[in-house]
Amino acid sequence: MLASLLNTAKLNGLDPEAYLVDVLDRMVSGATKTDQLHELLAWNWKAAREAESQIRARLVPQRCWSGRSGHR
């Protein structure tokens, strides 16, 4: 079963260790309830992380580095 989880993570372009640590932590801590376990499938987990990353990118102001500071 462990090999299946690790290979599925790899096939979905995930870091298997990071995926497994997060999934096990969510299961053991109770952060993910039994009726939400489908959210921990590799492809759903990846989609959720990508969505969180996109939201974070929109919240962080983008800086324009033109090479000039504009201040003297």
N, C-alpha and C positions, 0 to 999 in steps of 0.2 A: 504494500500500500504506500509506503514512504517513497519508494522508487517511482511509483505512478505520480505522486504529487510533485516530486522534484522534476520529472521529465515533462509533465504538463506545464509547470512553471517555465521551464526552458523553452518549450515549444511556443509559449506565448510571449517570449522575449523578456521574461522577468528574471531578476536575481533570485535564484531558488532559496538562498538562505534568508534574504530579507522577507520574501513572501512567506516562507514557513514560520519564521519568528513572529511576524505580524498575525498570521492566521491563528497560530497556537495561542498567542497572547489574547486575542479577541475571544477565542473559545473558552479558555481557562478563566479569564476575568469575568466572563458573563456579558461582555460588551456586545457580543452578537448572540442573540437568542436563537433557540432551535428552529424557529420558523423563519429565521433570516440567514440560515447557513448557505443558501444559494448565493448570497452576496460574497462569500469567501471562495467561490470557484475562481480559478486563475483568471479567466477572461472577464468576469465581473469585477474582480478585485482590481485588475489592471485598468479597466474602464473608469472605475471610481477614483483611482489615483490620478489618472489623466485629467478627469474632470476637476478634481481638487487643484491640480497644478494650473489648469487654465484659469480657474477662479482667482487663485493667488496671483497669477501673472497680471490679471486685470486690476487687482487691488493695489499692486505695487506701482507707484508712479514711474513711468519710463523717463530716463534721463537722456538728453541729447548731448552727445560728446562731439562738439564741432572742432575741438582743438583750441578754441579761444574761450577765455573765461568771461569776457565781457566786462571785467572789472580791472581797473588800473590802479 
